Each structure stands twice: as structure tokens, then as C-alpha cells.
Amino acid sequence: MNNHEACIILNMISGVGHVRFHALLDVFKEPKVILEQDKLQLSSVKGISKKLAESIANWQNDVAIDKEISMAERSDVKILTQFSEDDSYPEMLKSGVYDPPLCLYVRGELPKENSYSLGVVGSRRATNYGRKMTRTITESAVFHNWNIISGLAFGVDAIAHQTTVDLEGITVAVLGGGLTKLHPQEHVPLARDIIAKGGAVVSEFPLGFPVSRQSFPRRNRIISALSHAVLVIEAAEKSGALSTASSALQQNRPLFVVPGQADNPNARGSNRLLKENAAKFTEQFEDIAEEFEYVNIHQNYSDTTENFANCLFEGSGVKYDDSGTKEHQDEKKIALYSDEEQLIIDALKNEDKSFDNLVDELNISGDNEATGKLLGVLMRLELRNVIVKYSGAIYSLNQRMQ
């Protein structure tokens, strides 16, 4: 057994997620070595319960690895891991997500690393206006040689995929279940067309894994991670599209929103993103393209944190400290929060504060532009469940952060 196969096995064991996998990896150094341990050795690792240790130690009882690999080969599915010998695991997933998938099942071909990709998500019950805007912006993106990433759901997702296929463009569908459990079944023909036109259907789940409420949020973070920018068209509060928007903000992907009709409940979430300055107002694809006109496509998004922090409170008196050793700067690059987010987290560590308190503490009183940007940062942290907003615009640090 090699490390690549060991990752596939561990991915098929219920309860082994990113945190537990890395806890085991820190101790045993290689995935294949993890599977060589007995349950006592495994349970000695912090965070590994006796039940999970037993499942890992006796993985042969529940995991049919030969069958999984054989089925993947027969279905022309590639299983990528960070330990794949051909180094085919997408760099955007590896560097853009704090919990990259242990495995990525791919049917078809992923876009080339030197091409732009736009995530397009929105309501399953899109209005005629939403459908029109999805088609119009997707068409323009494809004409500009952008790839389209979405989730193969009804509504906006399917329209974005179908529009791309019709124009001979490249699109990637990220599933919320295994590739043999494609959902919804009505989109099986669309999935085949996506692959036939040079795109891909992908999932982090084993081939026969069923869809569930818990699997879709995990799917959403992959959509945003594979995208250089994310576009939201009609998203309700607590919707999957808003979950993808939250992932995009967490991953420092530029977020764009098409304004929805004021009386449409399925656009309240996306309109709120605009209202809180967490996303950029978008009427046409050119609004997105102009953001990338002078950007190096290979630039790591974590490397942009310093510039973003410097301009966020520009003119407010709050400055980003770029001093320190190279080691100190490297630590900043892998931090979970950008510098402007950390300013707010630090401000809320000891006590809850109102919006006005934060304005005063950050010395941005009287600067309307900086105040608007502060609202956007607060919105991002709220979407990520880092802070909680109470009535009266009182902000509190989430208990899990304290």
C-alpha cells in the first residue's frame, strides 16, 4: 500500500475529517503508517476516540478499497490526493482552503491552472430576471475564455452549466455526493455533456456516498476554492449560495453579487451582502473582469492579504504593520484571518462592542468609505460564525473563539 491508496481508505472511514487526519499525520508522519497502527496506538492521539481508532485499525472490515479503485477505473474516474505521484491535485484547493479534501474524485478534465474560473451560484427557484442575468453574465464570461464552476443544482447552477456547454465552454460541476449518486438525477444528461465538452464532474466523497444536508456545505467550499472569483445571483438567507459566498470570503476570493428584486425573498441574502458591503455590485461580466485586468493569475490569494489590509482602512489612521522578520511575515500568510479581520477580533476579545464603539476604537469616525468597509468586514466575520450580531448592532465574539 502507498500513501495515495491510504488516503482513499481514510477518506472512506466515517469520522476521519481534516482535523483528525492531520492529528494522526502529525504523529505517524505518513498516511500509510496510520493504517499500520493498532487501536491503542491510534486512540492515544488527541481527538481520536476509541470507536474511531477501532474503525481505522480494522478498516478492512468496512472499506473495500479494491472495489472502489476498480469501480473508479471502469467509470473513467481519477482519484486525486495530495500524495498522488503525478502531482495532479489542484493547487487552488491545496493552498486556498484550510481543510482541503483528502480525496478529489474527477470524471473528465479539470481546467488548466493558467486559466480563469468563475464560480456562479444562486437560487434553485430563480426568477425570470435571475435566469436572464445568469445566462447573460455566463455567456460573456465564456466569450472571455473563463471557465464556469457551479454545483449542478436546479436553477442558477444548471443554467450556468448549460449556457457554458451550449457555447462550447469549459465548466466544472461539484457534487454534494459521490459520482455514482449524482443529484439531481434529472441532470445526468447535463453532467455527460459537461464531460463531453472538456469539463469535469467532481466530488470529495467516495463513489457511492449519498447526498445529505451535511454534505452540501462541504461541496460549496470546493466551488469557491476552484474559482478565482464567485458570483451570486439571487440567494435567500441561509441558502446554499450564501454558504458558498461565505466560503469565498473566508478564502479571500473576490465576491460579486447581482442585485435582486427587492420583493423577492430568494434574493434577500444576496442583497444583504451588497447592503453590508461584503460583495461588489455587479451588472455585467465586465464588472468582474476589470478586477483581474492587472492581476497575475498564479498569485497566491494569501499573499494579497497585506495589500488588502493596507487599503481597507485607508485614510482612517489604522495601518497594517508590515515590519518583522520573514518568518513573522510567513506566519501572517497562513493565518486564518486577514489583518483587518484580526483587528476586529482583537477589539472584541475582552468585551462586546457596538458598531459605534468599533468606529471610535479603530479611529475611522467621519470617514464614510472606511465605515462602509468596516461593515463589510463585520459581515464577513458574521457569515463565518466568528462573531455574532445582536439587536442594536452589538457585536460579540463567538464563544468558540474565546
N, C-alpha and C positions, 0 to 999 in steps of 0.2 A: 504493500500500500504506500502511496505517496501522499504528500500534503494536499494536493488538489483533490484527490479522492476522499481524504479525511474531512475536508471542508464540506463536501457534498453530504457525507454521512452526518456530520454535526448539524448541518442545516435541516436535516430530516428528523432530528430529535426534538420533540416538543419541549420548550423551556430553555433551549440554548439560543440566546439572543446575543446582540453585540456586546453588552456589558459582561455577561458570563463567559462568552467565548474569549474575550480579552483578559479576563481574570485568570482563566485557565492557561492562556497563551503566555501570560507574564510568568507563570510558574514553570510550565513544561516546555516553553520555547517554540515548539512546532506542533501543528495540528495532529500529525500522525502520532506523535508521542502522547498526546492527550488520550488517544484511544488505546494506548498500551497500558494505562494505569488501572488499578483495581479501585473499587468503590471507596475504600478507606482513604486512599491517597487523593482521590478526586474530592471527597467530601471535606478534606482538610483545607481546601481552597475557600477563601472568604466568598460568600454569596452562592456557593454550590450546596444545595440541600442534599440530604441522604437519598431522597427519591430520585433527584436528577442525577446524582452520582451513580446510582444503580442503573439508570437508563443508559448512561454513557458507557459504563463498564460492560453492560450486556447488550450493546447496540445490535448485535447480530440477531437478537430475538425479535426485533421490531423493524429493522431497516434492511430492506432488500436492495442493497447497493448495486448488485449486478443487474437486477431487473430495471432499476432506474436508469443506469447508464445505457443499457441495451435499448430501452424504450426511447431514450433521447436520440440515440444514433439512428434508429428506424424512422423517427419523426423529423430527422434533419435538424435537431436542436443542439446547439452548442451550450455547454455549461461552463461559464466563466467564473473563476475565483481569483483572488489576489495572489494565489500561489500557482496559477496556470503557467506552464512553461513558456507559452508563446507571448506572455505579457499582453494579452488581449483584453484584460479587464479595463473598462473605460476610466480614463484619468479623471474625468469630471465627477464621477461617482467617488473615486478613491480620495480625491482632495476636497470635494465640495460638500461632503456630508459627514457629520460627526459619527454617524453609525452606518457606514456603507454596507450594503447587502453582503452577506457571507458568500452567496452564490447569485449569479445572474444567468437565467435561462434565456437563450436568444434563438428565435426562429427567424431567419432572414439575415440582413446585414445592418449593423449599426452605422450611423452617419460617420463620415470621415472626421478626424479630430480637428482638421483645419477648416471646417465649415461651421456656419452659424446655425443655431437651433432656437426656435421659439416655442415655448410651452403655451398651449391655448386651452383654457378650461372655462367652464361656465355651467349654467343651469341645464338639468336634464329636461326641463319644461321651458325651453327657450321661447320667447315671443317671436313674432314675425320680424320685429326690429332686431332682436338678438341674433336670429338666424341670418338676416341680411348682413349685419355687421361682421359676423363670424366669417361668412363667405367672402365678403369684400376684403377684409384685412388679411385673411389667409391667402387669397389669390395674389394679393400684392406681395406678400412675404415669399411665396413660391416663385413669383416672377423675379424676385431679387435673389433667388437661389438659397433661400433659407429653408432648413428642414423644419417640420412641424412635429411637436411632441404632445401627446394627449393620452387620455385614459380609456378610449373605446366605449365610453358610456353613451347613453342616449343624449339627444340634444346637441349642445355646443361641441362636445368631443367628437361625435360621429360626423357632424357637418365639417369640422376642421379636417378630419382624416379623409373624408370623401372628396372634399374640394381639392385636397393635395393630390390624391390618386387620380382624379379627373384631369389634372394639369400635368401629369407625369412627374410629380414631385416626390420627394422622399419624406416619409412620415413614420414615426415610431409610436406604437400603442403599448402602454404599460398597463399590465393587468393586475387586478386585485386578487387573483387566484392562480393556480397552476395552469400551464399552457394547454393541458388536456381538459381543463374545466373552464373554458373560455366563456365569459359572461359579459353581456347577454348573448344568448345563443343566436339571436337574430343577426348578430354582427359577425358571424363566422365567414360569410362571403366577403365582407369588407376586410376582415383580417387577412384572408387569402389574397385579396387584391393589393393590400399594403405590402405583403411579402413579394408578390409578383412584380411590383413596380420598383423593387430595390430597397424597400424599407424593412422594418422588423416589428415583431411582436415579442415583448419581453416580460419576464416576471422574476421576482426573487424567490418565489415559492416552489417547492417540489412539484413535479408534473401533475400529480393528482390532488393537489391541495385545493379544497373548496373555498369559495369566496365567503367572507364574513364581514360584519361591521368593523371588526378589529383590523382586517387586512387592508381595507381601502386607505386609511390614513398612511399606512406604510407605503402603499403604491404612490400616493401623492408626493411624498418627499423625493421619489425617484424621478417623477415627471419634472419637478423643478430642478433637480440636480443635473439632469441631462440637457437642460435648457440654458442658453446664455441670457435669456430674459423670459418673463412669464406674463402673459396677457390674460386678464379675467374679463369675461363678458357675461353679465347677469349672474350674480352669486347671492343666494339667500344667506341670512345669518345661520351660522353653524352648518354650512354646506360643505361638501367635499371640495368645491372650488375654492372656498375660503381657507380650507385646510391646506390646499396647495399654495395659496398666497402666503400663508403663514410660514410654510417651509421655504418659500422663495426668499422671504425677508430674513429668515434665520440663516440661510445660505449666502446672503448678500447678493442674490440675483436681483437685477432691476425689475421692478414690478409696475405693470401698466394696467390701467382699467378703462374700459369703455363706459361712459356714464349711462346708467339705466334710467328707464322712465320712473318718475317719482312715485307713481301709484302702483308700481309693480313690486309685490312682496319678494319676488325672486331676484330682485336687484338691490335689496336693502344692504346686504353685506358688502357688495362691491361699491355701492355709492358711499358707504361708510368709510371704506378705505380712502376714497377721494376726499371726503369731508375732513378726515383726520390727517390728510397729507402723508399717508403711508404709501401711496401709489401715485403714478403720474397720469394725468388726464390724457386720454388717447382717443383721437377721432379717426386716424388713418395710420397705415403702417409706417409712413414717413416719420411719425412722432417717435416710433421705436428705433427706426434705422438711424436717425440723426444722433442718437445716444452712442452709437457704435462707430461713427464715421472715423474717429481718430483712435479707436481702441485696438490694441494688439490682441487678437483672438486667443493667443496662448497665455495671456496674462492670468495668473492665479488670482481668484477673487479675494482670497485672504490678504493678498498683497496690496489691495486697494483700500484697506481699512484706514491707513494713516491719512491718505488724501481726503477721504470722505469725512473723517473726523475733523480735519482741519477746516473744511468748508461748511460743516453743519452749523456751527455757531459763529460763523464768520461775522465779524463786526460786533460780537456780543461781549468780548472781553474774556471768553473762555477759550483757551488754547490747548492744542494737543502737544504733549511733551514728547518730542522725538529724540531726547537725549538718552544716553545709556550705551551699554556695550552691545555688540552684535548679538550676544546670547540673549540679552534682555529684549532686544527687538524681535528675535525669533520667537520668544515666548509670547509676544503680543500677537504674532501672526496666527498662532494655533489656538488663541483664546476663543471661548465660546461666544463672547460678546465683543462687539466693536467698541471703540473707545468712548463714543458718545453714549452708548447704552450703559457702559460701565459707570460713567459719571452719574447717571440717574440711579443705578443700583446702589452705588455708594451713598448717594444722598438719602436713600430710603432705608438704609441698614438699621439705623437706630430708632427711627420713628416714622409714622405715616405723615405724608405731606399733601397739601392741596396743590393744585396747579399753580396758584399764585405764589405759594411758598417756593416751589421749584423755580419759577421765573426769577424770583428775588435771589435765591441761592446761587443760581447759575449766572446772575448778573446780565439778564437779557431783557430787562424791563424796558419798554418803549421801542423795542425792535420787532416790528410785526413779522418780518420774514423769519427771524430766528425763533419767534414764538410759534409760528406755524410749523417749523421744522421740529421743534420740541414736541408738539402734538403728534407728529408723525412717528417719532422715536418711541413715545409712550404707547402709541397704538401698536407698534411692532412688538414691544415687550409684553403688552397685554395679550396679543394674539398667541405669543409663545408661552403664555401662562407663567411668565416670570414675575409680573406684577398684577395686582387686582385693582380695578377701579370701582369705588363705591359712590353712592349718591353724594352730590355736592362736589364732584370732581376731586375726591380724596383718593390718593394713590398709596397702596401698601405693597410691600414686598411679599410675594407668595411664601407661605410658611416653609415650603420645601427648600427655599433659597436661604433660609435663616439658620 
